[in-house]
Amino acid sequence: MSDRSSMTYKGAGVDIEAGNRFVDMIKPLVKSTNRPEVLTDIGGFGGLFSLNKDKYHSPVLVSSTDGVGTKLKLAFQLDRHNTVGIDLVAMCVNDVIVQGAEPLFFLDYLATGMLAPEKAAEIVKGIAEGCRQAGCALVGGETAELPGFYNDGEYDLAGFTVGVVDRDAIIDGSSIQVGEVLIGIASNGLHSNGYSLARRIISERLEGGLETVLPELGESLGDALLRPTRIYVKSILNLLRDFTIQGMAHITGGGLLENVPRILPRHCKAVIRKDAWPKPALFEILREAGNLEEKELFRTFNYGIGMVLVVHKDDADDILSRLHGLDEKAYLIGEIAACDDASEQVELV
């Protein structure tokens, strides 16, 4: 108790100079996502965004927030941090586009025990790339340095987006009718869900590490698992210019079994044909190694389908053709049928 030497914030684990250096590093990344409506540069107390009200008759703001989850554990193991930011953006913007809303801007929250500016800049590089893919602006965020709160080298990510849609153009599934069809747009892997199970299977049932190249994948297991979530925003906005979409479901936690019913009226069920699309090899590796039951695959993972659209049957061929032209892999995966029991709104056949 006799030590009276001067104490500092840096000595307690928070390096303000490192934080300032980090902000300087990411300024060009943030600027690369700007839209004309952005009124501020990074560094202010809040991001300013001017809504172009002339584009909308009755604008409705749509918001979503999410994180990346335990997929981050793999980024820590492999010391690769430039793609998890894409996952962060994807999980938010894909949720607002299903309601017909164009994502406008995004904010992120990065928390770590001790800030490593170069690593943090890699993370923001991914966030900026995700924003460019979605066409939204990265208008700000928060970087929290919390000594003693996280394990060394670890961090957490969360994000928030706001989009806009005309009230008359909101897509909520309420107009879905029996006889309409389901189009599934392919995922490119696990996206950002099911990693707690996948990581357990890998650690307990699969030999070799994440760097092991598997012939079935044509790449390392780590590469396949870290592949970032697809962002469907621009493809769906393209469709909405020319087609009516009755409902859309982003296939995240809960898989096809729980996400598709979220948009269905009580009198409808989705009949999904299990053989209508090819299952990526990664899912089959996990299925075999984990001895997973079919329901577990369809409920825990997206199982190869990242987005489901409900459309008029007469439009299906044209929509599929458009999606293929936009470099999306898309399939006719089922149809809407009558349902007497709202507790069973997905039937796998």
N, C-alpha and C positions, 0 to 999 in steps of 0.2 A: 504493500500500500504506500510505500515511501517513494515510488517512482513517479516523478512529476514532469517527465518529458512530454513535449507537445504531441498530441495525437492528431491524425488526419483521416479524412474520408478514404483516401487511397490506401492508407494503412489498414483500414477496416475492410478493404476488399473492393471498393468502388473507385474506378479510375475515370474521372471526368474527362481527362485529356484523351483517353482511348475512345470514349464515347463521341467526342467531337471529331476525332479522326474518322470514326465509322460513318458519321453523318456526311462528312465531305466525300467519302468513298462512294456512298450510295446516291448522291444527288443526281449524277447523270442517269443512273438506272431509273430513278423515279421520274425524271423529266421525260424519259423515252416512252412513258405510258400516258402522257398528257393528252387530254381532249380539249377542244376549244372552250368548253364550259369551265375549265379549271382556272381559278382566279389567284391561287397562291402557290408559292414554292414551298418545299419542305423546310421545316424549322419553325414554323409559326405554332401558335397554341391550338389551332384548328385548321382543317382544310376547308376552303371555300369553293363551292361548286354552284354555278348559276344554271338553273334548270331552264331549258328553252321551252317555254310554255306554248309557243306558237306551233310546236310539233304535235301537241296533244289537245283534244277537246276537253277531257276531264282526267287529268293525270292522277294516277295512284302510285304511291311509292311502295316498293316491295323490298323487304330486307331479309338477310339470312346471316347467321354466324356459325362457325364450325372450327375444328382443328384438324390435325393430321393423325393423331392417335399414336399407337405403338409402332407404326411404321417408322417413326423417328428412331426407335431403338436400332433398326437396321442401318440407318444413316450414321448413327454413332459408331456401330461396329465396323462399318466400311470406311468411315471418315470421308463420306461423300455427302455434300450438303446443298448442291446447286439445283436439285430437282424437287425437294420436299415443299418448296414454296409454290410450285405449280400445283401440287396436291392441295395445298391450303386454299388457293384461289378457286380451284375446280370445285371443291366441296361446297363452296358458297354460291358461285355463279351458276352452277348447274341446278341448284335448288331454286333460284329465282327465275331462270329461263323457263322452267316447266309451267309457270303461271303466265307465260307470255311476256315477261318483263325483260327489257334490255338492261343488263348491268351497267351502271353509270360510274361508280367509284368504289374503291376498296381501301380498307385500313387493316393494318396487321399489328399484332402484339407478339413480341419476341422477348422471352424471359430466360435468363441464364444466371449461373452462379458468378462467373467472371467473364466479362466481355472480351472475346477475341475478335478484333475488328475484321480481320481477313475472312474468318469463318462466317461471321455475321453478314458480311458483304456477299458471300456466296449464297447464303440463304435468301437475301433480298433480291439477288440476281434471279433466282427462281420465281419469287413472287412477282417481279416485274415482267418476266416472261409469261407467266400465267395471265397477268393483266392484259398484256398485248394480245394473247390468244383470245381473250374474252372481249377485247375492245373497250375495257374499262380503265379508268385512271387510278393510279396509286396516289392518293392524296395525302397520306400521312400514316402515322403509326406510333407505336411506343416500344422502346427498347428498355427493358428493366433488368438491372444488374442486382442480383439478390444473393450476396455471399452466404454460404452455408445452407441455402435452400435446395439447390440441385447438386447432384453428383458432378465431379469434375468432368468437363467436356460435354455435359448434357445441357439441353435447353427444351423449352416448350414453345409451341406456335399456336396462335389463334388468329382468326380473321373475321372480317365483317364487310358485307357488301350491301349496297342499296341500288335497286333498279327501278324502272318506271314502265308503266303500261297504261294505256287508256282504259278507263273503267269498262267500256263496252267490249274491250278486247281481252279481258281477263280470262284465262283458261283455268277452270277449276274442276272439270270432269262432270259437272252437273248435267250436261247435255248428252252424255254418252248413252247410246241406245243399243239394244240387242241387234246383232247382225253386223256391227262394225268390226273392224279388224285391228290386230295388234302388230305393230312394226317394232322390232328390236334393233337398236343400233349397238354395234359391238363395243365391248370394252377392250382394253389392251392389256389386261391383267387383273390383279386384285384391286386396283385403284387404291382406296384408302380404308378398306373395311376387311375384317376377318383376320387381322394380323396377330391378334393374341393367340388364336388357334393355329394359324400358319407357323408362327414362331415356335410354338410348342411341338408341332409335328416335326419341324426341321431339327430342333435340338434333341428330340427323343427318338425319332424314327428314321432320320436320314443320315447316312454316313457322309463324311466330307464337310467342308466349310462352305461359306457363302461364295467363295471364289471358285468353287468347283464348277467346271463347265459340264453341263448335262447334254448328251446328244439329242434328247427329245426337245430341248429348248433351243439348241444352237447358240447358247450363251451361258454365262455363269448364272447360278441360282440368285446371287445378289443382284445382278443386272435385271433379271426378270422381276424380282420382288420390288426393286426400287423404281421401276418404270413408272413415270408419273401418270396420274389420273387424266383421262381425256377430258377436254373441255369442248362441250357441244354447242356453245352459244351461237357462234357464227353460222353453223349449219342450220340450226333451228330457226334463227332469224331469217335466213334465206328461204326456208320453207314457208314461214308465216306470211311472206310477201304474196304468195300465190296459192296457198292451200289452207283449208280449214283443218285445224287439229283439235279434236274433241277433248283430249286429255293427255297429259304427259307425266311420267313417273321417273325420277332419278333413282337408279338402283344402287342404294348405299346399304347401310346396316339393316339387316332384315331381309336382304335379297329380294328376289322376285315375289316370294310368298307374302311379304309384309308391305312392300312399297307399292305394288300395283293396286291393292285394295284401297289405298289411301285416296285414290281419285275416282273410285267407282260408286255410282248410286247404289242404294241398297238392293234394288231389284236386278242388279247385273253381277255377273261373274266373268272372270277372264279364264278362258280355256287355252292353256299354253301347251304347244306341242314340243315335247322335250328334244326331239330329234331335228328341229327346224333350223338349228344353227350349229356350227362346229364348236366344240369345246376346246379352248386353248390348253396346250399341253401342261401348263403349270397347274391348272386345276386337277388334271388327271394324276399328276405326280402327288399332289396333296391328298387326293381321294384314296389312292392306293396305299400310300405310306401311313395315313391316318385311319385307314379302314372306315372311311366316312360313309354314313348312310346317305341316301339320295336327298332326303329332306334336309339334312345338315348342310349339304352343298348348296341347295337352293335357298336356304334361309340365312346362312352365314356369309356366303360369298355372292358376288353378282353373277358368277358362273358363265361369264362371257358376254353378258348383255349389260351395258352401262346405262341405257336410256330406253324407255318404252313409250311409243306413241300410239294413241287410239285415233283412228282415222276412218273416214267413209270408205267402204269397200271399193267403190268406183275410182277412188283417188289413189289406191294403194300402189298400183304399178307405176304411176307417174312419180309418186313420192319416193319409191325405192330407186327409180332411175335418177332422180335428182340427187338423192343421197350418195349414190355411187359416183355420180359426177363430181361431188364434193369430197371425194376420197374417204367416204365413210363406208364401212362394211355394215350392211343392213339386211334384215331378213323379215319375211312374213312369218310370225311366230305363233299366231293364234287368232282367236275371235272372241267377241263378247256374246255371252249366252244369258238366258234368264236364270235368276237365282231366287230361291225361296228362303234360303238360310244365309243371312248376311255374315255369319261367322265363317263361312267357307266360300270366299269370293275368288279363290284361285283353284283351278283344277288342272293338274298335270296329266297329260295323256300321251 
